[in-house]
Amino acid sequence: MARATFRIWRTSGTEGRFQDYSTEVSEGMVVLDAVHRIQAEQAPDLACRWNCKAGKCGSCSAEINGTPRLMCMTRLNELPMAEPVTVEPMRAFPPIRDLVSDVSWNFRVKPRIAKFAPRTPDAPDGTWRMAQRDIDRVQEFRKCIECFLCQDVCHVLRDHNLHEEFIGPRYLTYAAALEMHPLDTADREGALKKDFGIGYCNITKCCTKVCPERIHITDNAIIPLKERVVDRFYDPVSRLLRMFK
């Protein structure tokens, strides 16, 4: 056993401060283990959201030493334990209490995106035919656990607070999963340009870097969506052809 210091954000609203807690840590522990020990021994009123402790529910998202991460998947041996480990809530969303942020905005965004609209079945028995490569293309996006770390790290939301103009990388990925589905017929390109703010993304790949499921958000979702929007609304040849059609 060794002792380590955790500098945890404490608040019950917009105002708050960091408070230091010294606790015992051992080999194999993750940040969430240390937070639970502090709750049990020193701060029973410390608010912390978590559920599965297996990196699959996305509940324990926080900022550890300034980087958005899952507390249950951040091992202490990955951190410089000679210095206090800072743990704070996600900055891109309003604070509720301590390490808990109000992420409800994300669930208001999703219904704004046009739902899946399948084309007419290929066969009389009501079935479709799809190539496996088309299925594989969108399967990656379905791994998302909605931890919203990508939303938190995105500078458009985190630093500029453009929540009303930009849906963020999580929902650009969701839109890409629908747009690239081989059976879908809905048109979302106009909304991506006008309502969802895809032009705000400057493809820094910070969202890809923090994704715990290792989804290639920028390369496989956002850039292809940007290309579709550019081809439709800004490419002069495409615009000319549409005029003749």
Secondary structure as the mmCIF struct_conf table of DSSP 4:
data_model
#
loop_
_struct_conf.conf_type_id
_struct_conf.id
_struct_conf.beg_label_comp_id
_struct_conf.beg_label_asym_id
_struct_conf.beg_label_seq_id
_struct_conf.end_label_comp_id
_struct_conf.end_label_asym_id
_struct_conf.end_label_seq_id
STRN STRN1 ALA A 2 THR A 11
BEND BEND1 SER A 12 THR A 14
STRN STRN2 GLY A 16 VAL A 25
TURN_TY1_P TURN_TY1_P1 GLU A 27 GLY A 28
STRN STRN3 VAL A 30 VAL A 30
HELX_RH_AL_P HELX_RH_AL_P1 VAL A 31 GLU A 41
TURN_TY1_P TURN_TY1_P2 GLN A 42 GLN A 42
TURN_TY1_P TURN_TY1_P3 PRO A 44 ASP A 45
BEND BEND2 ASN A 51 ASN A 51
BEND BEND3 LYS A 53 CYS A 57
TURN_TY1_P TURN_TY1_P4 SER A 59 CYS A 60
STRN STRN4 SER A 61 ILE A 64
TURN_TY1_P TURN_TY1_P5 ASN A 65 GLY A 66
STRN STRN5 THR A 67 LEU A 70
HELX_RH_3T_P HELX_RH_3T_P1 MET A 71 MET A 73
STRN STRN6 ARG A 75 ARG A 75
HELX_RH_3T_P HELX_RH_3T_P2 LEU A 76 GLU A 78
BEND BEND4 LEU A 79 LEU A 79
TURN_TY1_P TURN_TY1_P6 MET A 81 ALA A 82
BEND BEND5 GLU A 83 GLU A 83
HELX_LH_PP_P HELX_LH_PP_P1 PRO A 84 PRO A 84
STRN STRN7 VAL A 85 GLU A 88
TURN_TY1_P TURN_TY1_P7 ARG A 91 ALA A 92
BEND BEND6 PHE A 93 PHE A 93
STRN STRN8 PRO A 95 ARG A 97
TURN_TY1_P TURN_TY1_P8 ASP A 98 LEU A 99
STRN STRN9 VAL A 100 SER A 101
HELX_RH_AL_P HELX_RH_AL_P2 SER A 104 VAL A 109
HELX_RH_3T_P HELX_RH_3T_P3 LYS A 110 ARG A 112
BEND BEND7 ILE A 113 ILE A 113
HELX_LH_PP_P HELX_LH_PP_P2 ALA A 114 PHE A 116
STRN STRN10 PRO A 118 PRO A 118
BEND BEND8 ASP A 122 ALA A 123
TURN_TY1_P TURN_TY1_P9 PRO A 124 ASP A 125
BEND BEND9 GLY A 126 GLY A 126
HELX_RH_AL_P HELX_RH_AL_P3 GLN A 132 GLN A 139
HELX_RH_3T_P HELX_RH_3T_P4 GLU A 140 LYS A 143
HELX_RH_AL_P HELX_RH_AL_P4 LEU A 149 VAL A 153
HELX_RH_AL_P HELX_RH_AL_P5 HIS A 155 ARG A 158
TURN_TY1_P TURN_TY1_P10 ASP A 159 HIS A 160
TURN_TY1_P TURN_TY1_P11 HIS A 163 GLU A 165
HELX_RH_AL_P HELX_RH_AL_P6 GLY A 168 GLU A 179
TURN_TY1_P TURN_TY1_P12 MET A 180 MET A 180
TURN_TY1_P TURN_TY1_P13 PRO A 182 LEU A 183
STRN STRN11 ASP A 184 ASP A 184
HELX_RH_AL_P HELX_RH_AL_P7 GLU A 189 LYS A 194
TURN_TY1_P TURN_TY1_P14 ASP A 195 ASP A 195
BEND BEND10 PHE A 196 PHE A 196
HELX_RH_3T_P HELX_RH_3T_P5 ILE A 198 TYR A 200
HELX_RH_AL_P HELX_RH_AL_P8 CYS A 206 VAL A 210
TURN_TY1_P TURN_TY1_P15 PRO A 212 GLU A 213
HELX_RH_PI_P HELX_RH_PI_P1 ILE A 217 ILE A 222
HELX_RH_AL_P HELX_RH_AL_P9 ILE A 223 PHE A 233
TURN_TY1_P TURN_TY1_P16 TYR A 234 TYR A 234
HELX_RH_AL_P HELX_RH_AL_P10 PRO A 236 PHE A 244
#
